[in-house]
Amino acid sequence: MEAMEYRGNRGVVHKFPSMLEYKSPTTMEMCDVVTYLIEDPDPNGPYGAKEVGQGPLLPIMPAVANAVFDAVGVRVDEVPISAEKVLKAIRAKADGKEGRFGPMKTPPVEWHAPHCVPPPWEGGDGRATDDPKHMPVPSADPSGHRTNTMDGAVSLNLN
């Protein structure tokens, strides 16, 4: 929800120079969030560790974008979602174009091979390995949600 925007007449003065204009969702704008802790070691983390902080934040922006789409029928594919971007998408839709604001495609990305740090219970010593027996195996549960687990088993079912 942050953007480095500057005033049009001066390239060095922020458009919103104080925190009074800074908009951030609070508990009043949020729905109830239920967190499920699943104690399942991550084969890609050192000693099976997983992240713990950013996970609950990830669904917020897509939820806001979907709420905008449900309300006005246009997509905004970049954050922060602002009134100006929504208006541009509405005008594009009115002109017969796709009702969308944001990048039209993503650049190609070359992904490197994953590193795996086996946990101690699998003989790991804290160092990454390229041993295929320790690499995660992509699998899918019956609903089509992909998971990465050591043995290919489904670790989380999102119904």
C-alpha positions as a printed Julia matrix, in Angstrom:
159×3 Matrix{Float64}:
   0.0     0.0     0.0
   2.99    2.27   -0.27
   4.07    4.31   -3.25
   6.75    6.94   -3.65
   4.65    9.65   -5.28
   5.81   13.2    -5.79
   3.93   16.41   -6.44
   3.63   17.21  -10.13
   5.12   20.7    -9.97
   8.14   19.67   -7.88
  10.01   16.43   -8.36
  11.46   16.38   -4.87
   8.42   17.01   -2.63
   6.36   13.99   -1.63
   2.72   14.07   -2.63
   1.74   13.04    0.91
   4.53   14.37    3.16
   3.09   13.35    6.54
   1.83   10.16    8.14
  -1.62   11.78    8.57
  -2.42   10.95    4.94
  -0.9     7.46    5.12
  -3.68    4.91    4.64
  -3.27    1.49    6.17
  -6.01   -1.06    6.87
  -6.89   -1.41   10.53
  -8.92   -3.98   12.4
 -12.03   -1.95   11.56
 -11.55   -2.59    7.83
 -10.5    -6.24    8.16
 -12.65   -9.31    8.37
 -11.95  -11.92   11.01
  -8.83  -13.91   10.21
  -8.48  -17.47   11.4
  -4.95  -18.85   11.6
  -4.28  -22.56   11.44
  -0.88  -23.66   12.67
   0.29  -26.78   10.89
   3.37  -28.3    12.4
   4.96  -29.81    9.35
   8.67  -29.24    8.68
   9.53  -27.42    5.46
  12.12  -29.36    3.47
  13.5   -26.14    1.96
  14.12  -24.36    5.27
  17.12  -24.88    7.51
  16.25  -27.61   10.0
  12.7   -27.64    8.66
  12.02  -23.99    9.58
   9.27  -21.95    7.91
   8.48  -18.27    7.78
   6.13  -16.99   10.44
   5.53  -13.31    9.76
   4.51  -12.54    6.21
   2.08  -15.39    5.55
  -1.0   -13.71    7.06
  -0.28  -10.51    5.1
  -0.17  -12.09    1.65
  -3.92  -12.53    1.0
  -4.86   -8.93    1.91
  -4.0    -7.16   -1.35
  -5.62   -9.77   -3.64
  -8.72   -9.63   -1.42
  -8.86   -5.85   -1.77
  -8.33   -6.14   -5.54
 -11.16   -8.67   -5.79
 -13.41   -6.43   -3.71
 -12.74   -3.57   -6.15
 -13.56   -5.9    -9.06
 -16.78   -7.06   -7.37
 -17.78   -3.44   -6.7
 -17.0    -1.78  -10.04
 -16.14   -4.57  -12.49
 -12.52   -3.63  -13.27
  -9.19   -5.12  -12.28
  -6.25   -3.24  -10.76
  -3.16   -5.44  -10.97
  -0.67   -3.35   -9.05
  -0.46   -1.96   -5.56
  -1.23    0.4    -4.07
  -4.75    0.36   -5.47
  -5.76    3.99   -5.74
  -8.84    5.86   -6.92
  -6.85    7.15   -9.91
  -5.99    3.61  -11.05
  -9.56    2.4   -10.61
 -10.84    5.4   -12.6
  -8.36    4.72  -15.44
  -9.55    1.1   -15.6
 -13.21    2.21  -15.61
 -12.52    4.67  -18.43
 -10.65    2.0   -20.41
 -13.62   -0.35  -20.02
 -16.01    2.41  -21.13
 -13.85    2.91  -24.25
 -14.26   -0.77  -25.15
 -10.83   -1.84  -23.92
 -10.09   -4.35  -21.2
 -11.14   -2.95  -17.83
  -7.73   -3.39  -16.26
  -4.91   -1.25  -14.87
  -1.4    -2.54  -14.36
   1.18   -4.55  -16.25
  -0.14   -6.47  -19.24
   2.43   -9.25  -18.95
   5.2   -10.39  -16.67
   8.82  -10.67  -17.77
  10.31  -14.15  -18.16
  12.23  -15.29  -15.09
  14.86  -18.0   -14.94
  14.5   -19.84  -11.63
  17.56  -21.43  -10.1
  17.51  -24.95   -8.75
  16.15  -25.08   -5.19
  18.46  -25.49   -2.24
  17.5   -28.0     0.38
  18.8   -28.14    3.94
  17.84  -31.48    5.45
  16.77  -31.35    9.09
  18.72  -33.3    11.71
  16.21  -36.15   11.78
  17.09  -36.78    8.13
  20.83  -36.68    8.74
  21.25  -32.99    7.97
  24.1   -30.95    9.38
  22.82  -27.46    8.55
  24.33  -27.35    5.05
  22.47  -27.25    1.74
  22.58  -30.34   -0.43
  21.86  -31.2    -4.04
  21.11  -34.81   -3.15
  17.89  -35.71   -5.06
  16.51  -37.73   -2.14
  16.28  -34.5    -0.12
  14.68  -32.37   -2.84
  10.96  -31.54   -2.49
   8.62  -33.35   -4.83
   5.75  -31.26   -6.23
   2.43  -32.96   -5.74
  -1.24  -32.02   -5.9
  -4.13  -32.84   -3.64
  -7.53  -33.89   -5.09
  -8.71  -30.27   -5.26
  -5.69  -29.29   -7.37
  -3.79  -27.29   -4.72
  -0.07  -27.85   -5.15
   2.22  -28.63   -2.26
   5.93  -29.33   -1.9
   6.77  -32.05    0.54
   9.65  -34.44    0.95
   7.64  -37.57    0.22
   5.07  -36.08   -2.14
   2.33  -36.29    0.49
  -0.16  -33.48    0.8
   0.7   -31.28    3.76
  -2.21  -28.84    3.55
  -5.66  -29.12    2.03
  -7.28  -25.75    1.33
 -11.01  -26.38    0.95
